[in-house]
Amino acid sequence: MQKEEAAIASVQKALKVLDGYLLEHTFLVGESVTLADIIAACNLYNGFTKVHYGIVCFAVIQLASNMQLQKAHS
């Protein structure tokens, strides 16, 4: 659990830095979209998709478990 918490803290720190930078700049480099923006967007999308997928999987497992408990008590 400590490694997971450290990883979450690290990601949160990096996202705060990125958010702070983007508060004052429209793009990561220069005045238009560059490869840096595209790569950052793809990495963020990939990360958030995995987090969302994990949450959905956890919810489905809990739902299935609750359904099995209800059947056992019926």
N, C-alpha and C positions, 0 to 999 in steps of 0.2 A: 504494500500500500504506500510506503514511503516513496518508492520510485515513481509511482503513478502521480502522487501529489507533487513531486519535484518536477515531473514533466508538465503537468498542468500549470504550475507556477511559471515555468520557463516559457510556455506558449503564451500565457497571459501577459508576461513582461514584453515579449516580442510584439504582440498585437497592440499593446499600449504605445510602444515606440512607433510602430507603423501608423497607428491612428493619429498620434501627435504630429507626425510628419505630414500626413494627408490633410490635416486641418488647415495647413498653410500652403499646400501644393496640390494642384489638380492631378498631376501625374508623378510617377516615381522619378522619372528623368526627363528633363526638358519640358516643352510646352505641348506635347502631343503623346499619344499612345506609343509606347516602345515595347520591345521584347520583354523588358523588365516588368512592365505592367501586366502583360499577358501571362508570364510565368508566375507572378505573384497571385494573380486571380485564379489561375489553374490550381496552384498549391492550396490556396485558401478554400476553394470549392471542394477539392479532394479531401481536405481535412475535415471540413464541416459535414460533408456527405458521410464520412466514416463515423463521425460522432453521432449524427442523426440515425444512421443505420444501426449502431450499437444500442441506442435508446429504444428504437422500434423493436429490435430483437428481444431486448430485455422485457419490454412490455408484453410481447406476444408470449414469451415463456411464462411470465407471471399469470397471464390470462389463462393459458392452457393448464397451468398448475391449479388455479382456482376452480376451473371447470372440473378437473379430476377430483378435487376435494368435495365439490358439491355432489358429484355422482356417487362418491363413496358414502356420503352421509344421507343419500336419498333412499 
